[in-house]
Amino acid sequence: MQELRSIDVISGVNDAGEGFVTVTATDQNRGMMVGQLPPDTLRELAMNFLACAEASETDAIVYRLLRDKFGLDISTVGYFVADMREMRER
């Protein structure tokens, strides 16, 4: 898996007057992937990005709390966080 350097978006409109968004993902080696998405799809992705960012921070807090404060081993902490993710998705 490549580590992303950035994801950039630019709004646009086609000849039929329909809006679109050009998305460019750039990796650490400056490799690029470019595509276009309709605005509704990008809105849905944006909401998912925000939810995932929040979830990852919560996962990290729980991970550190169980490992550092309660002294649980990494394997147990990993299983707990994985179970928590499953419950979140329900």
N, C-alpha and C positions, 0 to 999 in steps of 0.2 A: 504494500500500500504506500503510495506517495504522500508525503506531507504537503498539504496545500500552503501556498504562500499568501494567496488572496483569492477572493471571489468578487468580481466586479459586475455591476449591472448598469445597463444604459437603456433608457426608454426609446421607443421608436414608433413609427406609424407606417403602414404599407400603402400602396397606391389605392387600395379600396377604402382607405380611411380607418382601418382597424389597428388598434394598438398592439404592440408586442414589446417584449423585453429581451435584449441580448444579454446573455450571461457568459462571462469569461472566467474560467477557473485556471489559475496559474500555480504550478508546483514549485518546489524549492530549486529545481534545475531549470526553471523558466519555461518548462513545457506548458502548452496551453491547450485547453479544450473550450470551444466556443459553440453556443447553441442559442436558439430562440424559444421563448415560452410565451404563452398568452398571459395577460395580467392576472387572471383568476388563479392560474396554476402557480404563478410566482407568489401571490398573496398567501396561498395555502402553504407553500414551502417556507415562506418567511415566518408564519405562525409556528410551523414545525421547528424551525431553527431556534426560535425563542423558547419554546417548550423544552427542547433538548438541552439548550444552554442552562436553563434553570435546573433541569433534572441532573445534569452532570455535576453541578455545584453541590446539590443536595447529596448525591452519591458520594462525593469526595468528603463532605463533612461527616456523613455517617461512617465512612471507611476509616477516617482518621480517629473519630471518636471511639469506635469499637477497638481499633488497633492500639491507640495510644492511651486512652483513659481506662478502658476495661481490659486491656492486655490480651485480647483474643488473637489467636494465630491467624496468619494471612489467609489460609485456606478457608477457615470458618468465616472470616470477614467477607471473603469473595463470594461464598455461597449466600450469605445474608444479603449482600448488595444485589446479587443476581435475583434472589427471591423478591426483593423489594421492587426491582425493575419490572418483574412479571406482574406483581400486584398493581403497579402503577398503570400498566397497559390494559388492565381489565376494565 
